[in-house]
Every structure is written in structure tokens, then in C-alpha cells.
């Protein structure tokens, strides 16, 4: 039901009210989820039916944050190449997009948001009939000495990427320390190597890529070391050593690592400060909780999507936080369809992700060993080595595939792949199998494409599935 806005404090110039006037949709966040939702809602409902106001605190909209390491590393020429749709293009489609404007408060009871123009400082209340929260995620920045010093950078937005490039251009030294060895840390380490920096990665874990099991992460470490990256594993950062001009080194309990620039690749957390203050429901990982329609639980006219929400893991059955643009765009489409009068759902994820270090491809989907244990599952693991093409075909590259299967049922639980060209996207076969709740035995019968330039007769994923079938049968014999 549309809310009567006649008495709302609103300086945006809208008349409001329910007497035939258009409903108002307010969107907080101008990137993937927010603008996908706004655009889809606009396709379904015209300006005479739905007024759309969107707030974005940065300088850019609808961009690929995943592309930032490749921009920093020089593979992508500039930020414009990462932008799918500019603010002006959104405005031409009937969306009142207000850039450099930060929402500072959500008043759920009053159905309004307070915003501040970051250039002028002017504040205003804007009322809504429907609200979309797409505030994204923020880089983890530990509360340690020196973390806010000049030269210490998180990398989450295009503004962050530009700030890092400005630092690289301004500083004469060529020593970089990356704190953390997750996706962003690994990708940024390669980007800085490509720019000619001496790179040290300080990682708290025993191996890089904690999204993999340690035995698979070990393969990534070897590749990074082969690029000339100094790997420091099992080391907790205690602070940043600073001087008059900013950062000087990264300190751990045992050593200091000289640095002219520091990049934080520790990971991200849902940016739910506004939601928390408004009393909206959050999960164990700090993300907003929604139903299948991406509506915030317990709130009929509030939706949320993107990196600020938690989603259902279809394999373990638990809620988890996964910050990926693929999910954010799907969330936006679902939200926009529902706001626009249609109906759509987002059923959940299986946790698929790919990355690379130089020519080493890294992929995973489903559960790691510790995830399966946490979920109370009994399982078997197998690991195989195979090639990307028929062994006799030129340039066949090695890959390692690890597979987890449930002990009693044989249900596929997870797959990890590390290898050269042609390795990473093979994980998509496993992602489909996980979504369909297939067993490893069912997987062995999959009719996958074959020709010597593309695959051995038995694709590496199917080789792993065959071995998993044997392991499951032995465990239940």
C-alpha cells in the first residue's frame, strides 16, 4: 500500500500523497544492485507510476569493482572502461540520480531517509513508499596503529582505485606490502608486480586463498613465489610504521617489512551501519536478512541486495556473506521486478568464484573441508591431476582438481581447481551439479563437450567425480 507523504518533512520538491500521484522508490547505493533494481523497476513502471530517486556518495555508478586490480595493474586503460552506465545515462532513463550524496539515516517509522550533499553539506529528508538498500561492503581495516596513515589503501570502489593510483604516482619508492591473501590481496599483489614494485604479501593464514583448503592454497603460494612475490604466511600484522610522509613499514610480532604503499586485502564486511541504526534485521555475518524476494524480513516495503546482504548457501543450508558482482546484479533484477509489480526470487548460492595469479587460474564452488565439518556433514575428499587438453595436443596444461562428496549419499559438496589455461571455468560444471544436488555418480554420466584441443576424453572434473564415487563406495562398504 502506498503511504501518504503529505505530512512528511521532504525538501526534494515532490508533492507526495496517495491521491493518484506516483509512488516513490528510494535507492541507497548507485552500483550493481542499486542501479540494477532502479533500472528494472523503471522498465516495468513509467515515471507517471513510479518516481525513482537514487543516492550515491561516490563519483561513479554501475561499475565493475572486480576490475579495479586490472586497472591498477595496467591491463585496463582507465576507470571509464569499468563503467557500464554513467550517471547521465541513468538520468536519461528517468531516474533521479543524486551523486556525491550520502544517506546518513533511515527513519523506518516515518518512511524517509536523511541525506547530505558531500559538496555543499546541505541536508534533506526524502520520503519513500518503497526503499532499496544497496550500500555494498567496506574493506576490513583493523583497529591498529597507523592504519589510517597516508599510503594505506583499501580497494573497494573506483574512488579507492584512483586514490591508490594517485599514491603510486606521488611516491618515489617501489616497495609495496599487501596485507591479506584473499582474492583482492592476491590480485593486487599481481597488479603491483606488473607495475614494477617489489611486493611482499603478509598473510595471517598458513596459505594464501583461505577460500580454498590449505593443500590447494599451497599451489597458489608456489605460483606467487614464482612471480617474485615475497610470501610471509602465518603472520599477524600489529600495526603500520609511519613517518612524516606517511607509511614506512608493516609490522608483525616478529619483523617489519618496508613499504612505500600498503594495500589492504583482508576482505570486506557488509556496510550495514545505516541498517543497524534503523533496527533492521542482521545476520551472524553482519549482513541484512531478506526473504527469497529480497525483501528485508519483517518490512513490507524495504528491499536489500548486493554486498550488504546475507544469502542462503544451497549446499550447507546456512546463511553466508559473499561479496560478488554476479550476485549483486541478480539481486537488483529480482528487487526491480518485485518493486515494478512483477514477481521474482533469488533462491541462494553455491559459492562459486574464480581468480588468477598471472597464468595460474584458481576456482572454487561449494564447501571446503572445514565448511563441511561445520555443517555436521560426513564426507570423502579426492584430489586428481589432469590436463586441460588431450595429453598429446600442443600446450596441454596441468590442473589439480579437489572434490568433496557426502559419505552416505554421494552428493557433491564442493570442488576446487588450480591450474593453467582452461582450468578455472571448468568449475561451472560443478556449480550446476551442486545447484541440482547431483551425486558424484550422476556427474560421471554428464555429456560434456570433447575434442582434443579442449579436453581429454575424460574431462578433469569427471575424472575427479569417478574417483569420488570409488571413495564413497569404499566408505559405505
C-alpha distance (Angstrom), angle and dihedral (degrees) to the residues before:
residue distance angle dihedral
X1 . . .
X2 3.81 . .
X3 3.77 114.0 .
X4 3.81 120.7 -128.5
X5 3.81 105.5 -114.6
X6 3.80 97.4 -177.3
X7 3.79 94.4 111.4
X8 3.79 97.6 36.3
X9 3.79 117.7 118.4
X10 3.79 99.1 -116.2
X11 3.78 127.0 156.3
X12 3.81 95.6 178.2
X13 3.77 93.3 96.8
X14 3.81 97.7 -114.9
X15 3.77 115.7 136.7
X16 3.81 94.3 -146.8
X17 3.76 125.0 -177.4
X18 3.81 132.2 118.8
X19 3.77 99.1 -98.1
X20 3.81 94.8 112.9
X21 3.80 95.2 -59.6
X22 3.77 120.3 135.4
X23 3.76 118.8 -89.4
X24 3.78 115.2 -114.2
X25 3.79 123.8 -127.5
X26 3.81 115.3 -164.5
X27 3.79 118.2 -161.7
X28 3.81 122.1 -164.9
X29 3.80 108.8 -156.9
X30 3.80 130.2 34.0
X31 3.78 103.2 -143.8
X32 3.81 133.9 85.3
X33 3.82 104.6 -42.9
X34 3.80 97.5 32.5
X35 3.77 99.2 47.4
X36 3.80 93.7 38.0
X37 3.80 87.3 56.2
X38 3.80 92.5 46.5
X39 3.81 93.2 46.8
X40 3.80 94.4 47.5
X41 3.81 91.9 47.4
X42 3.80 89.5 50.4
X43 3.82 91.3 52.2
X44 3.79 89.5 55.7
X45 3.80 99.8 39.1
X46 3.78 127.9 35.0
X47 3.83 126.5 -136.1
X48 3.80 91.3 -96.1
X49 3.80 89.3 61.2
X50 3.79 102.7 32.8
X51 3.78 129.0 26.8
X52 3.81 111.2 -158.6
X53 3.81 122.4 -156.9
X54 3.81 117.8 -179.9
X55 3.81 128.3 -173.0
X56 3.81 124.5 -154.8
X57 3.80 122.2 175.2
X58 3.81 95.6 -162.9
X59 3.80 134.6 67.5
X60 3.82 97.7 -106.7
X61 3.80 140.3 54.5
X62 3.80 136.0 -160.2
X63 3.78 96.6 10.2
X64 3.80 136.5 149.4
X65 3.80 108.8 -108.1
X66 3.82 87.0 -179.3
X67 3.80 88.0 66.8
X68 3.81 95.9 58.0
X69 3.84 96.0 93.3
X70 3.80 89.4 52.9
X71 3.79 91.0 49.8
X72 3.81 90.9 49.3
X73 3.81 90.5 46.6
X74 3.80 93.2 50.8
X75 3.81 99.1 -111.7
X76 3.81 89.4 112.8
X77 3.80 116.7 48.0
X78 3.80 99.9 -140.2
X79 3.80 147.5 -25.9
X80 3.81 93.2 -84.9
X81 3.80 88.8 69.7
X82 3.81 89.1 60.3
X83 3.81 95.8 52.2
X84 3.79 116.6 95.9
X85 3.81 96.3 -175.9
X86 3.80 130.6 7.9
X87 3.82 126.0 -137.0
X88 3.79 90.1 -106.1
X89 3.80 91.9 53.4
X90 3.80 89.9 53.1
X91 3.79 90.6 49.3
X92 3.80 91.2 50.5
X93 3.80 87.0 57.6
X94 3.78 92.2 57.7
X95 3.80 101.6 -94.0
X96 3.81 117.7 133.3
X97 3.81 96.0 -138.9
X98 3.80 115.6 -175.3
X99 3.79 112.0 -163.0
X100 3.81 126.0 -158.5
X101 3.80 87.5 21.4
X102 3.79 119.4 126.7
X103 3.79 124.6 -158.3
X104 3.79 106.7 -135.1
X105 3.82 102.0 177.8
X106 3.79 141.4 20.8
X107 3.79 114.7 -151.8
X108 3.80 101.8 -162.9
X109 3.80 95.6 179.1
X110 3.79 91.8 50.7
X111 3.83 94.2 39.1
X112 3.79 93.1 -129.9
X113 3.81 141.6 109.4
X114 3.78 130.4 -141.7
X115 3.80 116.7 -136.4
X116 3.80 135.9 -173.9
X117 3.79 126.5 -152.3
X118 3.81 103.5 -130.7
X119 3.80 92.5 -151.9
X120 3.81 100.8 47.7
X121 3.81 100.8 20.0
X122 3.81 90.6 -129.6
X123 3.81 115.2 151.1
X124 3.78 130.2 -153.4
X125 3.79 142.2 170.2
X126 3.80 118.9 -125.8
X127 3.78 119.7 -168.2
X128 3.79 123.5 -145.8
X129 3.77 142.5 -164.4
X130 3.79 91.5 -162.3
X131 3.79 127.7 20.8
X132 3.81 131.0 -160.4
X133 3.81 118.6 -164.7
X134 3.80 112.1 -158.1
X135 3.79 101.8 154.0
X136 3.80 95.2 146.2
X137 3.79 125.1 -153.6
X138 3.78 135.8 -58.8
X139 3.81 127.8 -137.2
X140 3.78 114.3 -102.2
X141 3.80 107.3 -106.4
X142 3.82 110.6 -178.4
X143 3.78 118.8 -136.8
X144 3.80 93.6 -111.9
X145 3.82 133.1 130.9
X146 3.79 113.8 -78.2
X147 3.81 97.8 10.4
X148 3.80 91.0 125.7
X149 3.81 94.5 47.4
X150 3.83 120.7 124.2
X151 3.78 108.9 -89.1
X152 3.83 96.4 36.8
X153 3.80 110.3 111.3
X154 3.77 138.4 -175.4
X155 3.79 114.0 -161.5
X156 3.80 115.4 -144.9
X157 3.81 108.2 113.5
X158 3.81 136.7 36.7
X159 3.80 87.1 -106.8
X160 3.83 87.7 57.4
X161 3.79 90.5 49.9
X162 3.78 92.4 50.8
X163 3.81 91.5 48.0
X164 3.80 90.0 53.1
X165 3.80 92.3 49.2
X166 3.80 89.7 49.5
X167 3.81 89.4 54.2
X168 3.81 92.2 48.1
X169 3.80 90.1 51.3
X170 3.81 94.1 47.1
X171 3.81 100.5 46.5
X172 3.79 122.1 75.6
X173 3.80 97.9 -156.3
X174 3.80 121.5 91.6
X175 3.80 101.4 -152.5
X176 3.79 119.0 111.9
X177 3.79 129.7 -179.2
X178 3.80 120.2 -162.5
X179 3.80 114.2 -159.1
X180 3.78 109.8 -149.5
X181 3.79 132.5 19.1
X182 3.78 104.9 -133.0
X183 3.80 123.0 116.7
X184 3.79 95.1 -65.5
X185 3.81 93.8 42.1
X186 3.80 93.5 50.5
X187 3.80 93.8 44.9
X188 3.80 93.3 46.1
X189 3.81 91.1 48.9
X190 3.79 89.4 56.9
X191 3.82 91.4 45.0
X192 3.81 91.4 54.2
X193 3.81 91.9 46.4
X194 3.80 87.4 53.7
X195 3.81 88.9 53.8
X196 3.80 90.9 54.7
X197 3.80 99.7 -102.4
X198 3.77 127.7 144.4
X199 3.79 100.5 -119.7
X200 3.78 130.0 -156.7
X201 3.80 120.4 -177.0
X202 3.80 115.2 -156.0
X203 3.78 108.6 -161.1
X204 3.79 127.4 -177.2
X205 3.81 93.0 -155.0
X206 3.76 128.7 75.4
X207 3.82 90.9 -112.0
X208 3.81 135.2 15.4
X209 3.81 121.7 -98.8
X210 3.79 102.1 41.9
X211 3.81 87.3 -167.5
X212 3.80 84.9 76.2
X213 3.77 128.8 61.2
X214 3.83 111.3 -96.6
X215 3.80 94.0 -107.0
X216 3.81 89.9 58.3
X217 3.80 92.6 40.8
X218 3.79 87.6 57.3
X219 3.81 89.0 65.1
X220 3.81 89.4 54.9
X221 3.81 92.0 50.4
X222 3.79 91.2 53.5
X223 3.79 90.8 52.5
X224 3.81 92.6 48.0
X225 3.79 91.6 49.6
X226 3.79 88.2 49.9
X227 3.81 89.2 58.4
X228 3.79 90.1 57.4
X229 3.81 95.2 -101.3
X230 3.80 113.0 144.6
X231 3.80 107.6 -131.0
X232 3.81 119.3 -154.1
X233 3.80 107.6 -176.0
X234 3.79 128.8 -176.6
X235 3.81 91.6 26.7
X236 3.80 125.1 130.7
X237 3.79 116.3 -153.3
X238 3.81 112.9 -125.1
X239 3.80 98.4 -175.1
X240 3.79 149.5 -45.5
X241 3.80 118.0 -86.9
X242 3.80 108.9 -137.8
X243 3.79 138.7 -169.7
X244 3.77 136.8 -174.1
X245 3.81 92.0 -69.1
X246 3.80 97.6 42.4
X247 3.78 132.4 -97.7
X248 3.81 120.5 27.8
X249 3.82 105.2 164.9
X250 3.78 146.5 -14.2
X251 3.81 113.3 -114.8
X252 3.79 128.4 -150.2
X253 3.79 128.5 175.0
X254 3.80 90.7 -90.9
X255 3.81 107.5 31.6
X256 3.78 150.2 0.5
X257 3.80 122.0 -119.2
X258 3.83 114.8 -154.2
X259 3.79 113.8 -123.1
X260 3.77 138.3 178.2
X261 3.80 89.8 -176.1
X262 3.80 132.7 17.3
X263 3.79 125.1 -155.7
X264 3.79 120.0 -164.2
X265 3.78 112.3 -139.3
X266 3.78 97.7 162.2
X267 3.78 94.3 119.2
X268 3.79 137.2 -101.8
X269 3.77 138.4 -83.8
X270 3.80 128.6 -150.6
X271 3.79 111.3 -88.0
X272 3.79 96.8 -130.4
X273 3.80 102.1 140.6
X274 3.81 91.4 120.5
X275 3.79 93.2 44.6
X276 3.78 93.1 49.1
X277 3.80 92.2 50.0
X278 3.81 89.3 49.5
X279 3.80 91.8 53.7
X280 3.79 96.0 -114.6
X281 3.83 117.2 156.2
X282 3.82 117.1 -90.4
X283 3.78 130.2 -172.1
X284 3.79 132.4 -133.1
X285 3.81 91.3 -82.6
X286 3.80 94.0 50.8
X287 3.79 96.1 -104.8
X288 3.79 127.4 127.8
X289 3.80 115.9 -94.6
X290 3.79 117.7 -130.6
X291 3.77 138.8 172.7
X292 3.81 123.7 -116.5
X293 3.81 90.4 -81.0
X294 3.84 88.9 56.4
X295 3.80 90.4 -111.8
X296 3.80 112.8 145.5
X297 3.78 106.9 -106.2
X298 3.77 112.9 -97.6
X299 3.83 94.6 10.4
X300 3.78 118.0 97.1
X301 3.82 97.7 -164.7
X302 3.82 103.2 34.4
X303 3.80 123.9 87.4
X304 3.80 131.1 179.4
X305 3.78 135.1 -167.5
X306 3.78 146.2 159.2
X307 3.78 127.7 39.4
X308 3.82 93.5 -16.8
X309 3.83 95.1 68.0
X310 3.78 137.4 71.8
X311 3.79 118.5 -129.4
X312 3.79 136.4 -159.5
X313 3.79 116.5 -94.0
X314 3.80 103.5 -139.2
X315 3.81 92.8 -156.7
X316 3.81 102.0 48.7
X317 3.80 97.9 24.3
X318 3.82 92.7 -130.6
X319 3.79 132.3 115.5
X320 3.79 117.5 -102.0
X321 3.80 140.6 172.0
X322 3.80 116.8 -120.2
X323 3.80 118.5 170.0
X324 3.80 106.4 -154.0
X325 3.79 132.1 138.3
X326 3.79 91.7 -135.6
X327 3.79 90.9 63.6
X328 3.81 93.5 41.2
X329 3.80 93.1 56.3
X330 3.79 91.6 47.8
X331 3.80 90.8 48.8
X332 3.79 89.6 52.1
X333 3.79 92.5 51.0
X334 3.81 91.0 50.1
X335 3.80 93.1 47.4
X336 3.80 93.6 45.9
X337 3.80 91.2 50.1
X338 3.80 92.0 51.6
X339 3.80 94.9 43.7
X340 3.80 88.9 46.9
X341 3.78 93.2 57.2
X342 3.79 100.6 -94.7
X343 3.77 129.6 100.2
X344 3.79 130.6 -114.6
X345 3.80 137.5 150.7
X346 3.77 138.8 -154.9
X347 3.82 106.2 -143.8
X348 3.82 98.7 -169.3
X349 3.79 143.0 -93.8
X350 3.78 140.8 -86.7
X351 3.81 94.5 -148.7
X352 3.80 103.0 -106.7
X353 3.80 119.1 174.3
X354 3.80 138.2 156.6
X355 3.78 133.7 -166.4
X356 3.79 140.4 155.9
X357 3.78 144.5 -139.9
X358 3.78 107.8 -153.2
X359 3.82 102.1 -55.3
X360 3.82 95.0 -17.0
X361 3.80 111.1 104.8
X362 3.81 121.0 -152.7
X363 3.79 125.9 -165.0
X364 3.77 139.3 167.3
X365 3.78 140.6 170.2
X366 3.78 134.7 173.9
X367 3.79 123.9 6.4
X368 3.78 132.7 -12.3
X369 3.78 118.8 -143.6
X370 3.80 92.8 -94.5
X371 3.81 91.1 47.8
X372 3.79 90.6 54.1
X373 3.80 91.6 48.7
X374 3.80 91.1 48.4
X375 3.81 88.9 52.4
X376 3.80 89.8 52.8
X377 3.81 93.9 -114.8
X378 3.78 126.0 149.6
X379 3.78 110.3 -140.8
X380 3.78 149.2 164.8
X381 3.80 125.0 -132.8
X382 3.78 128.7 -154.5
X383 3.79 131.5 -178.9
X384 3.80 125.9 -162.1
X385 3.78 137.6 177.1
X386 3.77 120.8 -140.3
X387 3.80 141.0 146.3
X388 3.77 134.1 -98.5
X389 3.81 92.1 -126.5
X390 3.77 137.7 17.5
X391 3.79 106.5 -56.7
X392 3.80 92.5 -119.1
X393 3.81 94.2 50.3
X394 3.84 116.3 97.7
X395 3.82 117.6 -94.4
X396 3.80 96.2 12.8
X397 3.81 104.3 170.0
X398 3.79 128.8 -151.3
X399 3.78 122.1 -115.5
X400 3.78 135.0 -180.0
X401 3.80 119.7 -140.6
X402 3.80 123.6 -167.6
X403 3.80 120.3 -169.5
X404 3.81 133.9 -171.8
X405 3.80 122.1 -157.7
X406 3.79 131.2 -179.4
X407 3.78 109.3 -104.5
X408 3.79 102.1 -133.7
X409 3.81 102.0 32.2
X410 3.79 102.7 28.2
X411 3.82 89.7 -130.5
X412 3.79 112.2 161.8
X413 3.81 110.3 -109.9
X414 3.79 105.6 174.4
X415 3.79 148.5 -20.0
X416 3.80 132.6 -153.6
X417 3.80 124.1 -171.8
X418 3.81 129.7 -171.6
X419 3.79 120.3 176.4
X420 3.76 148.6 101.2
X421 3.78 131.6 -75.1
X422 3.80 113.5 -13.4
X423 3.80 95.6 19.2
X424 3.80 108.6 99.6
X425 3.80 103.2 54.3
X426 3.79 91.2 52.4
X427 3.78 84.7 79.3
X428 3.81 87.9 75.6
X429 3.81 89.7 73.8
X430 3.79 88.6 57.4
X431 3.82 91.8 45.4
X432 3.81 90.6 56.7
X433 3.81 90.9 46.0
X434 3.81 90.8 51.3
X435 3.79 92.3 49.2
X436 3.79 90.1 50.5
X437 3.83 90.5 46.7
X438 3.80 90.6 -125.2
X439 3.77 123.8 174.9
X440 3.77 120.7 -124.5
X441 3.81 88.3 -112.7
X442 3.80 90.8 56.3
X443 3.80 88.5 49.8
X444 3.79 92.5 58.6
X445 3.82 88.6 66.3
X446 3.82 95.4 52.5
X447 3.80 112.2 129.6
X448 3.81 99.2 -130.4
X449 3.77 124.3 174.4
X450 3.79 117.2 -93.1
X451 3.78 136.7 -170.2
X452 3.82 126.1 133.6
X453 3.86 94.3 -107.1
X454 3.81 90.6 56.0
X455 3.79 109.6 31.9
X456 3.77 147.2 -9.8
X457 3.82 114.8 -99.4
X458 3.81 86.6 -95.3
X459 3.79 108.0 44.7
X460 3.84 112.5 -131.7
X461 3.82 91.7 -114.2
X462 3.80 89.9 54.3
X463 3.81 91.8 46.6
X464 3.82 87.6 56.0
X465 3.81 90.6 46.7
X466 3.82 91.3 52.8
X467 3.78 90.9 50.9
X468 3.82 90.2 47.2
X469 3.83 89.9 53.0
X470 3.81 89.2 56.1
X471 3.82 92.0 48.1
X472 3.80 92.4 49.9
X473 3.80 92.6 48.6
X474 3.80 91.8 50.3
X475 3.81 91.7 49.5
X476 3.81 92.5 54.1
X477 3.81 97.6 39.4
